[in-house]
Amino acid sequence: MNYFAIGSGILAVLLVLTLCTTLLLHHQTDDIAQLLERAMQEPDRAQAVALATQAKNNWENRYGLIATFIDHNELDEISTGFAEMDSWARLDDEDEFYCVCNRLADLIRHIYQAELPAYYNIL
C-alpha cells in the first residue's frame, strides 16, 4: 500500500471531523447566546427571566455534548454564571441580572470562537 495515500486519507478524515465538530459546537452554543441576548433586550422583566431560564435549560441539556469538546473550567464558569443569574432574578435586581446575562452570552460565544481553526487561535 501507498503510505502517502493512507496518511492523506487519515488527514482528510481528521479535517472533516474537525469541521463537523466546529459546526456542531456553533449550532449548540449560538441559540443559547441568542436567547440570552433577547433576554437582555426584553423590556418586560418576566419575559426576560423566562428567556434566560430557557437558555439555562438548553445549556443543561447540551452540557454533556459540549463537554466532549471543551475544557471543563470554561464550562463550569458558565454553569456558575447561570446559577448566579437565577439568584439575581429571584432577588429582583434587574441591573445585575442583565449584567450576568451579558457576561454569559459573551462567554458562550467565546467557546465557539476559541475553537475556530484560525491562525489567531493557533499562534
C-alpha positions as CSV (number, residue, x, y, z in Angstrom):
1,M,0.0,0.0,0.0
2,N,1.0,3.5,-0.5
3,Y,1.8,5.1,2.8
4,F,1.3,8.6,1.4
5,A,-2.3,7.8,0.4
6,I,-3.1,6.3,3.8
7,G,-1.7,9.3,5.6
8,S,-3.5,11.7,3.3
9,G,-6.8,9.8,3.9
10,I,-6.4,9.9,7.6
11,L,-5.6,13.6,7.5
12,A,-8.7,14.2,5.3
13,V,-10.9,12.3,7.8
14,L,-9.5,14.3,10.7
15,L,-10.1,17.6,8.9
16,V,-13.7,16.7,8.1
17,L,-14.3,15.6,11.7
18,T,-12.8,18.9,13.0
19,L,-15.0,21.0,10.7
20,C,-18.1,19.0,11.7
21,T,-17.5,19.4,15.4
22,T,-16.8,23.1,14.9
23,L,-20.2,23.5,13.1
24,L,-21.9,21.4,15.8
25,L,-20.4,23.5,18.5
26,H,-21.6,26.6,16.8
27,H,-25.1,25.3,16.5
28,Q,-25.2,24.2,20.1
29,T,-23.9,27.5,21.5
30,D,-25.4,30.0,19.2
31,D,-29.0,29.6,20.1
32,I,-28.2,29.8,23.8
33,A,-26.3,33.0,23.3
34,Q,-29.2,34.4,21.2
35,L,-31.7,33.6,23.9
36,L,-29.6,35.5,26.5
37,E,-29.2,38.4,24.1
38,R,-33.0,38.5,23.6
39,A,-33.5,38.4,27.3
40,M,-31.2,41.5,27.7
41,Q,-33.3,43.4,25.1
42,E,-36.6,42.4,26.5
43,P,-38.3,45.3,28.3
44,D,-40.7,43.0,30.2
45,R,-38.8,41.6,33.2
46,A,-40.9,38.4,33.4
47,Q,-40.3,37.6,29.8
48,A,-36.6,38.3,30.1
49,V,-36.4,35.9,33.0
50,A,-38.3,33.3,31.0
51,L,-35.9,33.6,28.1
52,A,-32.9,33.4,30.3
53,T,-34.4,30.3,32.0
54,Q,-34.9,28.7,28.6
55,A,-31.3,29.4,27.8
56,K,-30.2,27.8,31.1
57,N,-32.3,24.7,30.3
58,N,-30.8,24.5,26.9
59,W,-27.3,24.8,28.4
60,E,-28.1,22.0,30.9
61,N,-29.4,19.7,28.1
62,R,-26.4,20.3,25.9
63,Y,-23.7,20.4,28.6
64,G,-22.7,16.7,28.0
65,L,-22.2,17.1,24.3
66,I,-20.3,20.4,24.6
67,A,-18.2,19.0,27.4
68,T,-16.7,16.4,25.0
69,F,-15.1,19.2,23.0
70,I,-14.3,22.0,25.5
71,D,-12.2,22.4,28.7
72,H,-14.4,21.9,31.7
73,N,-13.1,25.0,33.5
74,E,-14.8,27.3,31.0
75,L,-18.0,25.2,31.2
76,D,-18.0,25.4,35.0
77,E,-17.7,29.1,34.8
78,I,-20.8,29.3,32.6
79,S,-22.7,26.9,34.8
80,T,-21.8,29.0,37.8
81,G,-23.0,32.1,35.9
82,F,-26.4,30.6,35.3
83,A,-26.7,29.9,39.0
84,E,-25.8,33.5,39.7
85,M,-28.3,34.6,37.1
86,D,-31.1,32.7,38.9
87,S,-30.1,34.3,42.2
88,W,-30.3,37.8,40.8
89,A,-33.6,37.0,39.1
90,R,-35.1,35.9,42.4
91,L,-33.7,39.0,44.2
92,D,-35.4,41.2,41.6
93,D,-32.1,43.0,40.8
94,E,-32.5,43.9,37.2
95,D,-29.1,45.5,36.7
96,E,-27.2,42.6,38.0
97,F,-29.4,40.1,36.2
98,Y,-28.8,41.8,32.8
99,C,-25.1,42.2,33.6
100,V,-24.8,38.4,34.2
101,C,-26.9,37.6,31.1
102,N,-24.5,39.8,29.0
103,R,-21.4,38.1,30.6
104,L,-22.9,34.6,29.9
105,A,-23.7,35.4,26.3
106,D,-20.1,36.6,25.8
107,L,-18.6,33.5,27.5
108,I,-20.8,31.2,25.4
109,R,-19.8,33.0,22.2
110,H,-16.2,32.8,23.2
111,I,-16.4,29.0,23.4
112,Y,-17.1,28.8,19.7
113,Q,-14.7,31.5,18.7
114,A,-11.9,29.8,20.7
115,E,-12.4,26.6,18.8
116,L,-12.3,28.1,15.3
117,P,-9.5,26.7,13.2
118,A,-8.0,30.2,12.6
119,Y,-4.4,31.4,12.7
120,Y,-5.0,33.6,15.8
121,N,-6.1,30.5,17.7
122,I,-3.1,28.6,16.7
123,L,-0.4,31.2,17.3
